Amino acid sequence: MALSRKTPLERIEYAIIVSTLLLLVVVTVQPILNLLAISLSEPGKVPGMSGLRIVPDGLSFEVWSVLLQHPNVQRGIFNSIFITAVSTVIGVVGTALMAWGLSRPGLPGRKALFILVLVTIVFEPGIIPDYFVNKRLGLLDSYWSVILFKAVNAWYLIILIRFFEEIPKELLEAAELDGANPFQVFWHLVLPLAKPALATISLFYLVFHWNEFFRAMIYLNDQEKWPLQVVLRQFVIDGDKVAIVGANNASNNTGASQINLRALKAGMILLTIVPILAIYPLILKFFTKGTMSGALKG
């Protein structure tokens, strides 16, 4: 319905909805722009900046130059990308295979297995038993102690199970009549139909593993294996500028020594936010597609 055809009450409701959404956008975006403005401001002007400014005071890339050239930050970025990528692939593949099996009515013990999945949601093991299990398996101080954590998330599994159950059985029967075996049905029919759901849980897994720092902090003692989030936590909590710019730069009169600690923290925080923000637009298109559009064509 065009806006001109709406009743006065509908226009008021529309204005309230739009205003609320715009307010949410401002509240969400302004802190990010403030961090960007601080990190791009000239080092000597950062201490005088107050409030939520979104425009840099001057323009300097010194903070980003120092951060991106620091070995700990570089290793942290690599470790985060590696852990997140491997964890997401394992999670999506494992969840899809398990969900497809549990969605089949003819699976023996299907109800018992589904109840077992629900039990893992209600009774999640604590950190101490989990630590001893990882120690017994020899996973301490290993990437796998972080990668295999919640390799198959029960909530995401339920989402896919419900999605697979809604696929018309006539489509599956037609594929079987055409001579397709179970794997071909799953690969060539089910997975293409499940792209929106797979994109959704992929994003969930990606965000979960990218933001995970507590487990890495507990199980990874080797700083060479720390993801970016643990590096960020150490720097923000310790507040040690020397750890980032280096002892030599901090003691002399170079540009690095003039960098404000607040600007360094802003840059580090942005480093952990930007990759996820960049992924969202790439996956968002799948959310708006019809889940059955591929099956109904032709």
N, C-alpha and C positions, 0 to 999 in steps of 0.2 A: 504494500500500500504506500503510495507517494505521501510525502510529508504534508503536502497541501490538502490531501483528502482526509487527513486525520482529524478527529474531534479535538476540541481544546484540552480535554482531559488526557487524551492519548499523546498530544504534543507535550504536555507537562511531564508525563511519564517518560517520554522519549528524551526530553531535556535532562531529567534527573539521571537517567541511565548513562547518557553521554557524559554528563558532568562528573559522575562517579568514576567512570572509566578513565577519563582524562586525569582526574585527581590521583587515581592509582598509578597511572603512567608516570606522572610527575614525581610521586613519592618513591617509585621504583627506580627511575632513571637518574634523578638528581644526585643521590649519593655516588653513583658510578661516575657521573660527569664531574663531581667534586673531586673524586680521587684522580681522575684524568687531569683536571686543571692543576692540582697540586703537583703531580708528577712531572708536568710539562712546564711549570713555572721556573723562572730563574732562581737558582739556589739561594741567593742572598735575599730574595723577596718572600720566600715561603714563610719565615717566622712571623711576618706581619700580616699574613692572610688570616682572615677570620670569617666565620659563618660558612654556609654552604655555597661557595663560589663555584661557578661552572665555566668561567673564562680564565685561562692562565694569566698570571701576572708576568708579562714578558713571555719568551719562548726559549726553552732549553731542553735538549734531549740527553743531557748529561746523566740523569738518573737511569734512563733506559739503556744508555751505553754501558754504564757500570754494571747494572743488573744482568743484562744479556751476555756480558763477557765474563761474568763470575763463574768459576768452575762448579761451585755447589748448585747454583741456579740452573746451569746447563744440564748437569746430571739429574737434578730434580725434575726438570721438564721431560727429559728422556725417560726417566723412571715412571713418571706419571702417565705418559703416553703409552709406554709399554704395558704397564699393569692394567690400565684402563682398556686398551685394545684387546689384549688377550682375555681378560675377565669378561668383557662384553661378548666376544665371539663364543667363548665357552658357555656363558649364561644363555644366550639366545638359542644356540644349537641344542643345548641340553634341555632347555625349557620347551622348545618346539617339539622335540622328539618325545619327551615325557608327556606333554599335554596331548599330543595326538594319540598316544597309546591309552591314556586315561579317558579320552573322549569316546573311545569305541565301546559300544554297549556289550559286545561279545567278549571283552577281556575278562579272563577268570580272576576273581578276587578284586574286581574294579572298585567296589564300594569300600572294601577294607583298605586298599591302597590310598583311596581318596581321604578316608578318615585319618590315616597315618600322616598325610600331608597337612591336614588341619591340626593335628596334634603338634607338629613342629612349629606352628604359629603360636599356639597357646603356651607350650612348654619349651621355650628356647633356652639352650644351655648357657650357663654363666661363663664369665671370662676365665675362671680358674679351671673348670673341667676342659674347656676348649684349649687352654694353654697346655695342659698335660697331654691332651690328644696330639697336638701339634709337636710337642716334644717327643712323644713316643714314635711318631711317624718321621721324625728327623726333619721337620719343616721349619724349625726355628731359624731365624736369620736367613730365610729363603724367600724369594719372590712368591713362591707357591703358597706360603702361609697367608698372603694377602689375596692372591689371585683366586684361590679355591674357596675363599670365604663367601658363603651364600652363592655358590656357583649356580644353583637353581633356587630362585626365590619363590616361596610358596604363593605369595600374593600374585606375582606375575604369572605363575603357573595356572592359577585359577582363572585369570583373565583369558589366557589362551585356550584353556579347556572349554570355557563357555563360548568362546568364539568358534572353535571347531565344531561344537555341538550344534551351532546354528547353521552350518553349511548344509544345504538341502541334500538329503540322502539320495535323491534322484540323480544328482550330478555324479556322485560316487558310483552308483550302480551303473550309470551309462558308461563311465570310464572303464569299469570292470567288464562290461559286455563288449567293449571295443578291444579287449585283450590286455588291458593295463594291469600290471602286477601291483601289489600293495605299495612298493617303493615308488613306482612310476606315478601312482595316484597321489601319493604324498608330495612328490617333488614337482610334478608338472601341473597339478590341479590345486592341491590344498595350499601349498606355500604361496603361489601367485595370488590366491584369494586372500591370504592372510597378511599381505604386505602392510596394510594399515596397523594391524595389531602387532606385527613384528617390529614395525618402526616405533610404535609406542613403547614396547618393553625394551627395545634397544636403547631408547633415550633414557628410560628409567635406570637400566643397568649402567649406562655410561655416566650419568650424573651421580649415581650412588658410588661407583668405584672411583670416579675422579675426585669426589669430595671426601673420600675415606682417608682419615689421617690417624685416628685413634689406634686402629689395629696395626698399621705400619709403625706407629710410635712404640707399640708394645713388643711386636715380634721382630722388627728389623733393628738390630743393634749396629750394624754396619752402616755408617753414614753415606757410603757410596751407593747404597740401595734405597735411600730415603726418597720418597716422592716429593713433589714440589710443595704439597700442603704441610708436610713435616718440616721442611726447610723454612717455610713461611712462619709456622708456629714458633720455631726456635728463634727466628730473627725478631718477630714482633714481641715475643715475651721477654727475650733477653735484651732487646733494644740495643744491640752492640753494632754500631756503625763500622767499627774496625773489621768485623767479620765479613762485611760485604765489600767495602772499598779497599780493604787491605791495610796493613800496618804502615807500609811505606807511604801510600797515598794519604792516609789520615794524618800523618805527622808533618808532611810538607805542605807547600802552598799551592798545590795543583788544584784543578777544578774539582777533582773527586773529593778533596778534603773539605770543600765548601758546601758539599751536598747536605741538605738538611735531613735529619733522621725521619722526620714526618714525611718528606717526599719519597724517601726510600721505602717506607712502609706502604705508602699509597701505591707505588709502582709494583711492589711485591703482591699486594692484594689484587691488583688488576691482572697480574699475570695468571692468577688462579681462576679469575672470572671470565676473561675474554674467550678462551677456547670453548667453553660451554655455550656462551652467547653466540659464538659463530656457528655452532652445530645446530642450534634450534631452527633457523630458517631453512636449512637443508632437509630437515625431517618433517617440518610443519606441514608441507604439502600433502603428505600421506594421510594426515589427520582428516582432511576435508574430502577425501575420495570415498566414494561409496564402496562398502566392503564387498558387495556382490557385483560391482559393475563389470568386472572381467568375465564373470560367468554368464551374465545375461546378454552379452553381445552376440549377435548372430543367432 
